[in-house]
Amino acid sequence: MPLYHQVYLDLRNAILSGDLQPGAMLPAEVEICHSYNVGRQTIRKAIARLVDEDLVERFPGRGSFVREQSRHIQFLLDRSFSQQMRELGIVPRSRLISQEVGQVTAQTGVLRPYHGQPCLLLERLRLGDAVPVCHQVSTILISRCPGLPETDLAGQSLYDTLANRYKLAIQRIDHIVRAIAADEYHADLLDVLENTPLLFVATSAYLADGELIEYTTSYYRADRYEYSTTQTIAR
């Protein structure tokens, strides 16, 4: 492991564990050099990494200080947005942008086999404690859930409605996750600057019989949401 990376990890752990509180000044470069027996260039490279991750902020002539950390919401693959908010003690809300009946027009992707079928096109801004967190555009196949287009989906969870009203429990959710930059539309909706990193998530929800019921594209604020996963290695 490169020396600068060892220093970076130690300082990062000190920040994340709370040993170095927000607003605290990092030790002087000379002091860190003596502690690790490395040169200044190594220390500067480690601190630059912390700056890139928004953990530390530099002020010329004053030093480097620990930044106040944004509250991140853990992104779990087996939870709906509303369920995650409630489990975290956060009040979920939705602002309805549009809700209209149409037909599936996709020529590629998971929706292709359902081309021409009736669907509900739903666009919502999702909020946690009144803070915009996510913009979602959903295509819901409605042949098995009559009356859904007349339902107020701004005030309730889509998955809860499918399960409780129509007895359509989601059995499997496939995810595609990648990073993108916010365009002008999403920057305005999510109250971030244009080109701010966003977490893009495409979800395909399937019923117990293997039929697709919903496809959604979501754009999450990266400063409010984070993704993590745990893998168990079989031995």
N, C-alpha and C positions, 0 to 999 in steps of 0.2 A: 504494500500500500504506500503511495507517495506520502512524503512527510507532510505536505500541506494538507492532504486529505485527512490525516490523523488529527491535525490541529483543528481543522474544520469540524470534524465529527465531535471532538471534545467540546468545543465551544457551542456547537448546535445542541448537543445534549444538555449542556448547562442552561441554555436558553429555554428549551422545551420542557425541562424538568422544573423550571422555576428558580433554579439557583441564581440565575441572572434575570432579574425582574425587568419588565418594560420600563424604559427610561434609564436603566443602569448603564454606566459607562464601562466599556470593555477596558481591561488592563492596557497600559501603554505597550506599544509594539516592542520596546526594549525589554520590558518585563516578561512578555510572552516569549520572546526570543530566548531569554535566560531559562525560562521554565522548561522549554522543549529542546534547548540547545540547538537551535536552527537559526538561519539567517533571516533578515528582515523581508527579503523577497518571498520567502516561504510563508511568513505570517501574512503579508499583504495579499498573497494569492488565496489564503484560507478565508480572510475577512471579505475579500471580493466575492467569494462564493456565498457567504452569508448575506451580503448586500443583494446579490442577484436573487436570492430566495426571499427577500423582504423581511429578513429576520433582524438585520442590522442596518442602521443609517449612519452615513459618514457626514461630519461637519468639518470642513477645512479649518485648521487652527484650534479646533476644540476636541476632536477625537471621534470615536465610533460608539454609538449608543444602541441599545436593544430597542427594537420597534414594538409598539403595541400590536398584538396579534389579532387578526380578524377572527370572528367566531365561525368555524367551519361546521357544516352539517355533514355527518357521515353518510356516504352514498352506499346503500345496500341493495344488491341485485334482486332480493326476494321481497321487497317492500314497495307499496305504492307511495307516491309523494305524500298524500294525506296521512297515511299510516305512519310514515317516518316522522312527520312533524309532530303528531300526537304523542308518539313514544318518547320524543325528546322534550315534551312539555311545551311545545311551540304551537300556537294556534294557526292551523292551515286556512288559507283563504284563496279564492280564485276570482279573477276579474275576467268576465266573459268578453272576448273580442268579437267572435262570430260563432254562430251555430246554425248550420243549414244542411238540408238533405240534398244529396247528389248521387252520382254514380262513380264507381271506381274506374279511374282512367289510366292507371299505371300499366305500362307496357313491359316493365322489368321489375325485378325484386320480388319480395314475398307477396305483394298484392296482385301480381300478374295473373295467377289462376282465378282471381275473383273479378276480372275485368268486366265492367258492365253491371255488376251487382249494386243494389241500393246501399248507400252508406250515409252515415252522419259525419259531416266535416266539422270538427270542433277545434277552435283556437282559444287558448286561455293563457293568462298571465298568472302564475302561481306565486303566492306570497307566504312568508312565514313571519308571524308577528308584524304584519303590515309592511314587511321589507320584501321587495321583488327578488325572487330567487331563481325563477325558471320561466321560460316561454315554451309552451307546448302546442303542437299542431297534431291532432289525432284524426285518424280515419277509422270509424267503427262500423263494422258490418251489422246491419240492423234487421236482417231477415228473421233472426231468432229473438229479437227483442222489440216487438211492436210497441209504439208509444214512446220510445226512448227520445226521439227528436223533440217531443213536447215537454220533456223533463228538464227542470232547472239544474243543469250540471255545474253551474257556477257555485252553488251552495252545498254540493255533496260530492263524494268520491265516485268516480265512474265505476271502479272495480267493486265497490260496496253495492252500488245500484245493480250491477249485473248479477252479483251473487245473491242479494237479498230479494230483489224484485223478480228476477227472471231465472233464478237458480242456475246461473251460468258462472260456475267457479273457474277462475283462471288456474290452469294446471301447470303451465310452463311459460316462462318469459325469456326470449332470446334478446341479447343486447349487443349493440355495436357502439364502442366508445372511442372518441378521438377528440383532439384539441383543434379548435378553430379560432379565428379572430372575429370579434363582433363587428358586424356591418352597421350602417347608420340606423336601420330599423331596430335591430336588437339592442344597440347601445341606448337608444331612446327608451325602449320598453324596460330594460333592466337597470336603468340609471347608472350606466358605466360609460367610460370614454370609448369612442370608436377605436377599433383594433385591439381592445382589451381581450385577453385570452378568455375563452368560454369552453365549457365542457359540453361537447355534443354527444347525445345519447339517442340512438334509434332502438326502439323496443318493439318486439312482435309478441303479442300475447295469444296463447293458444288454450283451447278448452280441453277437457279430458278426452274427447274423441279425436283430438289432433287438428281440429279446424281452427283457423285463424279467426279471432274475433276483433282484434284491434291492432293498429300500427300507429306508433307515435314517434315524432321527432321532438326532442327536447334540447333546449339551450340553457345550460346552467351557468350561473355566475361562479367563476373559479375562486373568487375571494369569499364565497359563502358556502361552497359545496366542494367536497373532495371525495375521491374514489379510492377505496383500498380493498384488497382481497387477501385471503389466507388460503394457502394450498397445503394439504396434507400429503406428505410423500410416503407412498407405500414401500415397505422394506421387506 
